[in-house]
Amino acid sequence: SDVCSSDLVLCSKQAGHAAIVINRPEKRNALNMEVATGVLEFLRECEADPELRLITLTGAGDVAFCAGNDLAEFQKRADHPGPMREFDQTVLRMHEAIRKSNKVVLALVNGFCLGGGITLLGACDLAIASDRAEFGLPEVAKGIWPAMATTTVMHQMHRKHALWMILTGKRFGAHEAVELGLVNKVVPHADLAAAGAELVREMTAFNPMVLEWGKRMAAESTQMEYGLSLDHGLSTSALFRSLNDSFAQGRAAFLSKK
């Protein structure tokens, strides 16, 4: 079912899985205000769906995943601090909604992933890339630096690898992206959709609460000192078990009365 308010974002839901497709192939799926707003609205709807385990995110066509922020949007807003800030804040909220979503978000990187596309990829939990995908931060050659993508790569990659991306602007392929920790695995271009569908099929069989708590705990543990995070892991695990036991008992009691 198509549940997005914008033609630039195609959304569907079925059997524990939601799909988001950025639908601007002629613009290499660049992010503009309408895309960011459409993705944000759909993510809010997904949050409230207890059956959903997994959201896949990809770009339309077979050339680009996301080539970054739309330069036309920048030109339109560049001389107006209010509208420029509004765009920046909406894109930031979209990235944070992906990163903090209570669902697992899987990127299917089907082509160019550049500039702001790297931030979008960084917000996702898991990523499978086509062997045709290309990655990079080309901003330096345009006389700017990638604001949010700098933070993304500095937090997620080895310092030297991140600085190489930020300061040289060089592009690299999908196999190198695996080595650098940007994506989990590479598959032949023609197999990308099938590889995504297979992982979705496996993961939608999991308890949605386990996935939600697992994602949240992983994020929380990185904010803590190691010993403290082990302790936090144990206490959260005990809480989770007690909640699930009480759910199971409550459900059994309710059913036995019927």
N, C-alpha and C positions, 0 to 999 in steps of 0.2 A: 504494500500500500504506500502511495506517495503522500507524505504528510508534511512536506516543506512548503513554506509560503513563497519561496523564490524559485524561479526557473534556473537560477545559477547554482542551486544546491539541490541535488536529487537525493531524496531520503526514502528508505523503505525499512519495514520491520517484518520479520517472520521467525517463528520458532526460536526465541531466545537470542536472536541476532538482529542488530540494526546495521544498515549500510548508509554511508554518506559518500556522495560523489560530487566533487567540485566540478561544475559543469561549464567551464569556459575554455574549451580546447583551443579555440582560435586565439586566446590570450595566454596560452600555456598554463591555464588554471591559476592565474595570478589572483591574489587576494584583493578584493575591494570591499567597500562598506557592506554591500548587499550580501556577498559571500560570508563575511564574518558574522553578520547579524543572523543569516539563515542557519549557519552551523550552530551558533550559540542557542538559538530558539529550539532547534531539534535536540541538542544535548540536554537542555532543561527538561524536555519531554521524556527523554530516555532515562534520566535520573529517577523519575517517578514510576518507572515500570519495573516491578519486582521480578518479572520473569526474564528480563534481559540480562545476559552475561557479558556480551561482547559487542563492540561497535567496530566495524571496519571503515577505514577512511582511505579514499584514493582519488585520483584525478580522472576526468573523462578523456577518452581517446587513448592513443598509445604513444604519445610524444612526451607528455609532462605530467608529473605528480603535482608539483606546484613550483612555479618559477619565481616565487616571492611576492612582495607587495606590488600592486599595480601602480606603475609610474604615472599613469594618467590621473589616478586618484590623488597622488602626491601633488602633481601640477595644479590640479583643481583647488587644492586646499592649502598649498604652500605659503601663500601670502596672507592666510587667515589663521592666526594661532588657535582660535576656538575650534573651528572645524577640523584642523589638523590634529589637535589633541583628542577630539572626539573619535577620529579614525584610529589613532594610536591606542586609545583606551579600549575601544571595541575589539581590536585585534588582540590586545593583551588579555582581555576577558575571555576571548575564544580559546586562546592557548591555555589559560589557567583552568578553564572548564574541562578541557581534554585531560590535562595533567591530574586534576583533582577529581575527575569523574569517578562515581562509584562503580563504573563498568570498566572492563579491560578494553583499551583502545588499540587496535591493530592497524598499522599503516601498510598499505600495499603500494609500494613505490614503483610506479609503472613507467617512469621516464625521468626527465630533468627534475632535480630537487635542489633548488638554488636559493641563496639569500634567505628571505623569510620562509621559504619552504623547508629549510634546515631547522628553523624554530618550530615549525609545525610538526615535522618529523620527531624532533626532540621531545615534544609534549606527549607523544604517543608512547604506550608501554612496550609494544612489540612491533617489529617491522620485518616484512619480507620484501626483497627487492628483485625486480627483473634484472637480468644480466645486461640489459640495455640502459639501465638507470645511470645518471651522472649526477655527481654531488659537487658542491662548491659554494664559496662566498665571493662572488665577483665584485662586490661593492668597492674594494680598494682601488680598482682601476677606474672607477667612476668618480673618484675624489671624495668618497664617503666611507664610513665603516658600518658594518651591520650591527645595529644597536642591540636588538634582542637576541640575535643569533650569536653574538659574542658571548653573552651570558650562557646561552644554551651549550655551546661547545666547551667553554671553560669549565662548566660544571659537570659535563658528561664525558669528556675525553682527557687523555693525557695532555698536560700543558703544552708540550712541544707540538703535538699534532694539532691542537686547537689554534695555536699561534700561527702555524703554517697555513691553515685555512684562512684565518683573519688577515694576515699580513701579506700573503703572496697572491691570493685570489685564484690559485690553481684549482682546476677541476680534477676529479678522479672517478674511477668506476666503482661498480657495486662490490666486487671482490675486495677491493681496498677498504670500502665502507664497512664491511664485516670485520676486517682486521682492526679498524679504528674504533669499533664498538658503536657505530651509528645505526647499523641494521643487524638483525639476527641471522638471516640466511639469504642466499641468492638462488634463484631458480631461472631456467630458460624463460625468455619473455612470454612465449606462448603458454607456459604452464602457471603463470602468476595467479590468475583467477582460481584455478583448480587447487593450487597450494593454499591459497587463502581459505577457500571453501572447506578443504580438508581439516585445517586447524580449527576453523569455526565449528565444524561438526564434532571434533573431539572435545573442544572446550565447552560447548553448550551442554554437554552431558554432566559437567561439574556443578556442584552446589553453588548457586550465585553468591551466597553469603561468604563462602570460602574464598572465592575470587575477590570479592569486595574487601574483605578483611586482609587478605594477603597483599593486595595492592597498597592498602592504607598502611599496613605494618611495615612494608618495605620502605615506603616514603618516610615514615616516622623514625625508623631505625637509623637512617642516614643523618638525622638531625641530633643524634645522641652519642655520647661517649660509649665505647664498645661494651663495657661491663654493664652499664645502665640499660643499654638496648637489649642485652640478653635477658636481664631481669624483666624488662617491659614485655618482651616476647613471651616469657613464661606466664606472667600474670594475665596478659591479654588472651593467651591460649586457654587458660583456665576459665576466664570469663566467657569466651566463645563456646566452650564445651558445656558450661552450665546453662547458657542461653539455649543452645541447641537441644540439650536434654529436656529443658522445660518446655520448649516448643513441641518436641516429640511426645512428651507425656500429656501435654495439654490437648494435642490433636487426638491422641489415643482415647483420652477421657471423653472428649467431645463426640468422637465417632461411636464409642460404646453406648452413649446415651441415645443415639439415633435409632 
